[in-house]
Amino acid sequence: MMRIIKPAFFSVALIVAVLAVPALNAQQPKAAAPIPAQITAAKKVFISNAGQDDLGGFGDPDRTYNQFYSVVKSSGLYQLVSTPADADLVFEISFGVQAVGTNVIKGDSVGTPYAPSFRLVIFDPKTHFPLWTFNQHVQWAILAGNRDKNFDQGIAELMTNLKRLAGEPTSVQAAAQ
């Protein structure tokens, strides 16, 4: 003999089940992966210039290094040192611009879009082992002024992420407190 489930009972059971899932997830604490102790304890850093792609018209080939160096120095987060041997961490900064696909407008190919990004690799100077890596996308722009603005914004976002990793309050976190 087949038992028929009444629609009202089924609806109530479904609602209870749907409401119970978020409650179960909320009870389980999220375990965050640990940040290497060298990163949170670091006071002195050496900044290494890993280069900048010339593709895309972002200017001076040392712009990434110079600008990142200046931002880290002015942040006061770290003391900058002149040799890796004197550093707690080594920051290897680079900027790359990859051509990705083709722009098509109304069926016509009109040029190559680009995907510029910063790459910051944080190394332990004693073991030369990479401890952390950031890849920060930079919005492509046709006009040089917009490219410069987007480049500057990408450096600022990279620094915000670095501060967050190091455990320093960022301007967003400080405003929330």
TORTOR-605780 format. One record per residue (C-alpha): residue number from 1; residue in three letters; y, x, z. Coordinates in pm, 1 decimal, decimal comma, padded with zeros to 6 digits, always signed. Example, Ala and Ser with C-alpha at 12.3 -4.5 7.8 and 13.67 -1.06 7.14 Angstrom:
! residues 2
{num:1; residuo:Ala; py:-00450,0; px:+01230,0; pz:+00780,0}
{num:2; residuo:Ser; py:-00106,0; px:+01367,0; pz:+00714,0}
***
This chain:
! residues 177
{num:1; residuo:Met; py:+00000,0; px:+00000,0; pz:+00000,0}
{num:2; residuo:Met; py:+00337,0; px:+00140,6; pz:-00101,9}
{num:3; residuo:Arg; py:+00621,2; px:+00130,6; pz:+00144,4}
{num:4; residuo:Ile; py:+00966,1; px:+00047,0; pz:+00011,7}
{num:5; residuo:Ile; py:+01258,2; px:+00235,1; pz:+00162,5}
{num:6; residuo:Lys; py:+01556,7; px:+00013,0; pz:+00212,8}
{num:7; residuo:Pro; py:+01875,6; px:+00137,3; pz:+00043,1}
{num:8; residuo:Ala; py:+02081,3; px:+00112,2; pz:+00364,2}
{num:9; residuo:Phe; py:+01836,1; px:+00335,3; pz:+00555,0}
{num:10; residuo:Phe; py:+01830,7; px:+00586,2; pz:+00268,9}
{num:11; residuo:Ser; py:+02213,3; px:+00596,5; pz:+00252,9}
{num:12; residuo:Val; py:+02245,1; px:+00656,3; pz:+00627,7}
{num:13; residuo:Ala; py:+01980,1; px:+00929,8; pz:+00619,0}
{num:14; residuo:Leu; py:+02151,7; px:+01099,7; pz:+00325,2}
{num:15; residuo:Ile; py:+02492,5; px:+01094,0; pz:+00498,3}
{num:16; residuo:Val; py:+02344,9; px:+01238,8; pz:+00819,3}
{num:17; residuo:Ala; py:+02172,7; px:+01515,6; pz:+00623,3}
{num:18; residuo:Val; py:+02490,1; px:+01603,9; pz:+00429,4}
{num:19; residuo:Leu; py:+02697,2; px:+01614,5; pz:+00748,9}
{num:20; residuo:Ala; py:+02436,7; px:+01821,6; pz:+00933,9}
{num:21; residuo:Val; py:+02432,5; px:+02109,1; pz:+00682,3}
{num:22; residuo:Pro; py:+02790,6; px:+02230,5; pz:+00749,1}
{num:23; residuo:Ala; py:+02733,2; px:+02193,7; pz:+01124,4}
{num:24; residuo:Leu; py:+02424,6; px:+02416,0; pz:+01102,2}
{num:25; residuo:Asn; py:+02614,6; px:+02674,5; pz:+00899,5}
{num:26; residuo:Ala; py:+02902,3; px:+02670,5; pz:+01148,9}
{num:27; residuo:Gln; py:+02665,5; px:+02751,3; pz:+01435,7}
{num:28; residuo:Gln; py:+02542,6; px:+03069,6; pz:+01270,8}
{num:29; residuo:Pro; py:+02798,2; px:+03350,3; pz:+01311,7}
{num:30; residuo:Lys; py:+02872,8; px:+03551,2; pz:+01001,5}
{num:31; residuo:Ala; py:+02772,0; px:+03911,9; pz:+01044,6}
{num:32; residuo:Ala; py:+03026,6; px:+04146,4; pz:+00890,3}
{num:33; residuo:Ala; py:+02900,0; px:+04471,4; pz:+00748,5}
{num:34; residuo:Pro; py:+03037,2; px:+04767,9; pz:+00942,4}
{num:35; residuo:Ile; py:+03325,4; px:+04976,2; pz:+00814,1}
{num:36; residuo:Pro; py:+03240,7; px:+05347,4; pz:+00833,5}
{num:37; residuo:Ala; py:+03384,0; px:+05494,7; pz:+01153,2}
{num:38; residuo:Gln; py:+03548,9; px:+05778,7; pz:+00958,2}
{num:39; residuo:Ile; py:+03775,7; px:+05522,8; pz:+00788,5}
{num:40; residuo:Thr; py:+03894,7; px:+05346,4; pz:+01102,3}
{num:41; residuo:Ala; py:+03940,8; px:+05674,2; pz:+01295,9}
{num:42; residuo:Ala; py:+04117,6; px:+05871,8; pz:+01020,3}
{num:43; residuo:Lys; py:+04464,7; px:+06012,4; pz:+01082,8}
{num:44; residuo:Lys; py:+04497,6; px:+06272,5; pz:+00804,7}
{num:45; residuo:Val; py:+04424,7; px:+06222,6; pz:+00434,2}
{num:46; residuo:Phe; py:+04427,0; px:+06429,3; pz:+00119,7}
{num:47; residuo:Ile; py:+04510,9; px:+06241,0; pz:-00200,9}
{num:48; residuo:Ser; py:+04332,5; px:+06355,9; pz:-00514,9}
{num:49; residuo:Asn; py:+04458,2; px:+06272,2; pz:-00864,0}
{num:50; residuo:Ala; py:+04164,1; px:+06152,8; pz:-01076,1}
{num:51; residuo:Gly; py:+04390,9; px:+06073,0; pz:-01372,0}
{num:52; residuo:Gln; py:+04544,6; px:+05790,2; pz:-01565,1}
{num:53; residuo:Asp; py:+04457,5; px:+05647,2; pz:-01905,2}
{num:54; residuo:Asp; py:+04739,5; px:+05671,0; pz:-02155,6}
{num:55; residuo:Leu; py:+04616,8; px:+05360,0; pz:-02336,0}
{num:56; residuo:Gly; py:+04840,5; px:+05060,7; pz:-02285,6}
{num:57; residuo:Gly; py:+05183,3; px:+05219,8; pz:-02239,8}
{num:58; residuo:Phe; py:+05194,9; px:+05254,1; pz:-01860,7}
{num:59; residuo:Gly; py:+05403,1; px:+05571,5; pz:-01882,5}
{num:60; residuo:Asp; py:+05381,5; px:+05913,8; pz:-01719,5}
{num:61; residuo:Pro; py:+05020,1; px:+06036,1; pz:-01683,5}
{num:62; residuo:Asp; py:+05092,1; px:+06129,7; pz:-01319,5}
{num:63; residuo:Arg; py:+05257,4; px:+05797,1; pz:-01236,4}
{num:64; residuo:Thr; py:+04956,2; px:+05656,8; pz:-01050,7}
{num:65; residuo:Tyr; py:+04917,7; px:+05963,8; pz:-00832,3}
{num:66; residuo:Asn; py:+05290,0; px:+06001,9; pz:-00762,2}
{num:67; residuo:Gln; py:+05345,8; px:+05635,5; pz:-00683,5}
{num:68; residuo:Phe; py:+05034,7; px:+05599,1; pz:-00466,5}
{num:69; residuo:Tyr; py:+05120,2; px:+05922,3; pz:-00280,2}
{num:70; residuo:Ser; py:+05470,9; px:+05790,4; pz:-00212,7}
{num:71; residuo:Val; py:+05346,5; px:+05451,4; pz:-00089,5}
{num:72; residuo:Val; py:+05087,1; px:+05605,4; pz:+00145,0}
{num:73; residuo:Lys; py:+05344,3; px:+05852,2; pz:+00278,6}
{num:74; residuo:Ser; py:+05607,9; px:+05584,2; pz:+00343,4}
{num:75; residuo:Ser; py:+05352,4; px:+05353,4; pz:+00509,4}
{num:76; residuo:Gly; py:+05313,6; px:+05594,4; pz:+00801,7}
{num:77; residuo:Leu; py:+04948,0; px:+05496,1; pz:+00819,0}
{num:78; residuo:Tyr; py:+04827,0; px:+05851,4; pz:+00757,5}
{num:79; residuo:Gln; py:+04952,9; px:+06206,1; pz:+00773,7}
{num:80; residuo:Leu; py:+04921,4; px:+06358,8; pz:+00427,0}
{num:81; residuo:Val; py:+04772,0; px:+06707,5; pz:+00412,9}
{num:82; residuo:Ser; py:+04767,3; px:+06962,3; pz:+00132,4}
{num:83; residuo:Thr; py:+04395,9; px:+07050,0; pz:+00131,7}
{num:84; residuo:Pro; py:+04077,5; px:+06842,9; pz:+00161,3}
{num:85; residuo:Ala; py:+03952,6; px:+07077,9; pz:+00435,4}
{num:86; residuo:Asp; py:+04239,2; px:+06963,9; pz:+00661,8}
{num:87; residuo:Ala; py:+04173,8; px:+06592,4; pz:+00600,0}
{num:88; residuo:Asp; py:+03972,9; px:+06325,2; pz:+00778,7}
{num:89; residuo:Leu; py:+03939,1; px:+06142,2; pz:+00444,1}
{num:90; residuo:Val; py:+03994,5; px:+06217,2; pz:+00076,1}
{num:91; residuo:Phe; py:+04150,6; px:+05942,0; pz:-00136,6}
{num:92; residuo:Glu; py:+04072,4; px:+05977,5; pz:-00508,0}
{num:93; residuo:Ile; py:+04312,5; px:+05757,8; pz:-00705,8}
{num:94; residuo:Ser; py:+04288,9; px:+05679,2; pz:-01076,7}
{num:95; residuo:Phe; py:+04415,6; px:+05422,5; pz:-01324,2}
{num:96; residuo:Gly; py:+04219,7; px:+05308,0; pz:-01624,6}
{num:97; residuo:Val; py:+04294,3; px:+05075,1; pz:-01913,1}
{num:98; residuo:Gln; py:+04000,4; px:+04933,1; pz:-02102,3}
{num:99; residuo:Ala; py:+04032,5; px:+04751,3; pz:-02431,7}
{num:100; residuo:Val; py:+03833,4; px:+04429,2; pz:-02400,5}
{num:101; residuo:Gly; py:+03756,5; px:+04214,6; pz:-02702,8}
{num:102; residuo:Thr; py:+04016,4; px:+04074,7; pz:-02939,5}
{num:103; residuo:Asn; py:+04292,5; px:+03818,1; pz:-02893,8}
{num:104; residuo:Val; py:+04244,5; px:+03529,1; pz:-03133,3}
{num:105; residuo:Ile; py:+04522,0; px:+03279,7; pz:-03197,8}
{num:106; residuo:Lys; py:+04454,2; px:+02992,2; pz:-03435,8}
{num:107; residuo:Gly; py:+04157,3; px:+03177,9; pz:-03580,1}
{num:108; residuo:Asp; py:+04341,1; px:+03505,1; pz:-03647,0}
{num:109; residuo:Ser; py:+04282,1; px:+03831,1; pz:-03463,3}
{num:110; residuo:Val; py:+04618,7; px:+03941,7; pz:-03327,3}
{num:111; residuo:Gly; py:+04543,3; px:+04249,0; pz:-03121,5}
{num:112; residuo:Thr; py:+04337,6; px:+04394,3; pz:-02846,7}
{num:113; residuo:Pro; py:+04370,8; px:+04268,1; pz:-02489,2}
{num:114; residuo:Tyr; py:+04353,4; px:+04523,7; pz:-02211,3}
{num:115; residuo:Ala; py:+04206,9; px:+04525,4; pz:-01860,0}
{num:116; residuo:Pro; py:+04405,1; px:+04780,2; pz:-01656,1}
{num:117; residuo:Ser; py:+04292,4; px:+04863,0; pz:-01303,2}
{num:118; residuo:Phe; py:+04332,4; px:+05109,7; pz:-01020,7}
{num:119; residuo:Arg; py:+04030,0; px:+05274,4; pz:-00865,3}
{num:120; residuo:Leu; py:+04054,7; px:+05423,9; pz:-00519,1}
{num:121; residuo:Val; py:+03747,8; px:+05603,3; pz:-00388,2}
{num:122; residuo:Ile; py:+03750,1; px:+05713,4; pz:-00024,3}
{num:123; residuo:Phe; py:+03537,1; px:+06021,6; pz:+00041,6}
{num:124; residuo:Asp; py:+03419,1; px:+06195,5; pz:+00353,9}
{num:125; residuo:Pro; py:+03555,9; px:+06551,5; pz:+00301,2}
{num:126; residuo:Lys; py:+03266,4; px:+06711,4; pz:+00489,5}
{num:127; residuo:Thr; py:+02979,3; px:+06547,7; pz:+00301,2}
{num:128; residuo:His; py:+03165,2; px:+06453,4; pz:-00020,6}
{num:129; residuo:Phe; py:+02994,4; px:+06114,9; pz:+00014,6}
{num:130; residuo:Pro; py:+03192,0; px:+05810,2; pz:-00103,2}
{num:131; residuo:Leu; py:+03255,4; px:+05581,8; pz:+00194,7}
{num:132; residuo:Trp; py:+03445,9; px:+05300,6; pz:+00023,9}
{num:133; residuo:Thr; py:+03579,3; px:+05202,7; pz:-00318,3}
{num:134; residuo:Phe; py:+03856,4; px:+04968,2; pz:-00424,6}
{num:135; residuo:Asn; py:+03898,7; px:+04840,7; pz:-00779,5}
{num:136; residuo:Gln; py:+04236,0; px:+04668,3; pz:-00810,7}
{num:137; residuo:His; py:+04297,7; px:+04471,6; pz:-01130,5}
{num:138; residuo:Val; py:+04647,8; px:+04488,9; pz:-01279,6}
{num:139; residuo:Gln; py:+04769,5; px:+04202,7; pz:-01497,1}
{num:140; residuo:Trp; py:+04826,4; px:+04316,2; pz:-01855,4}
{num:141; residuo:Ala; py:+05166,1; px:+04244,2; pz:-02011,8}
{num:142; residuo:Ile; py:+05310,8; px:+04299,6; pz:-02356,8}
{num:143; residuo:Leu; py:+05664,6; px:+04386,7; pz:-02242,5}
{num:144; residuo:Ala; py:+05711,2; px:+04726,2; pz:-02076,1}
{num:145; residuo:Gly; py:+05921,7; px:+04578,8; pz:-01794,5}
{num:146; residuo:Asn; py:+05645,9; px:+04333,1; pz:-01704,9}
{num:147; residuo:Arg; py:+05382,6; px:+04608,6; pz:-01726,3}
{num:148; residuo:Asp; py:+05588,9; px:+04814,7; pz:-01480,9}
{num:149; residuo:Lys; py:+05628,6; px:+04518,3; pz:-01245,0}
{num:150; residuo:Asn; py:+05254,5; px:+04445,7; pz:-01258,9}
{num:151; residuo:Phe; py:+05174,3; px:+04814,4; pz:-01203,4}
{num:152; residuo:Asp; py:+05395,8; px:+04820,9; pz:-00892,8}
{num:153; residuo:Gln; py:+05238,7; px:+04498,8; pz:-00765,7}
{num:154; residuo:Gly; py:+04890,2; px:+04646,9; pz:-00814,7}
{num:155; residuo:Ile; py:+04983,3; px:+04955,1; pz:-00608,0}
{num:156; residuo:Ala; py:+05122,6; px:+04726,8; pz:-00334,2}
{num:157; residuo:Glu; py:+04803,1; px:+04517,4; pz:-00329,3}
{num:158; residuo:Leu; py:+04591,5; px:+04832,8; pz:-00315,0}
{num:159; residuo:Met; py:+04793,0; px:+04951,2; pz:-00013,2}
{num:160; residuo:Thr; py:+04755,7; px:+04610,7; pz:+00155,9}
{num:161; residuo:Asn; py:+04377,6; px:+04631,0; pz:+00111,1}
{num:162; residuo:Leu; py:+04374,3; px:+04987,5; pz:+00243,9}
{num:163; residuo:Lys; py:+04571,6; px:+04883,2; pz:+00554,2}
{num:164; residuo:Arg; py:+04335,8; px:+04592,8; pz:+00611,9}
{num:165; residuo:Leu; py:+04034,8; px:+04824,5; pz:+00584,2}
{num:166; residuo:Ala; py:+04189,4; px:+05072,5; pz:+00828,3}
{num:167; residuo:Gly; py:+04245,2; px:+04791,0; pz:+01078,1}
{num:168; residuo:Glu; py:+04624,3; px:+04791,5; pz:+01048,5}
{num:169; residuo:Pro; py:+04801,0; px:+04454,1; pz:+01046,1}
{num:170; residuo:Thr; py:+04938,8; px:+04372,3; pz:+00702,2}
{num:171; residuo:Ser; py:+05262,3; px:+04179,7; pz:+00652,0}
{num:172; residuo:Val; py:+05057,7; px:+03861,6; pz:+00594,5}
{num:173; residuo:Gln; py:+04858,9; px:+03915,9; pz:+00916,0}
{num:174; residuo:Ala; py:+05170,9; px:+04005,4; pz:+01115,4}
{num:175; residuo:Ala; py:+05346,1; px:+03686,9; pz:+01000,6}
{num:176; residuo:Ala; py:+05047,7; px:+03477,1; pz:+01112,6}
{num:177; residuo:Gln; py:+05052,5; px:+03623,1; pz:+01466,6}
***
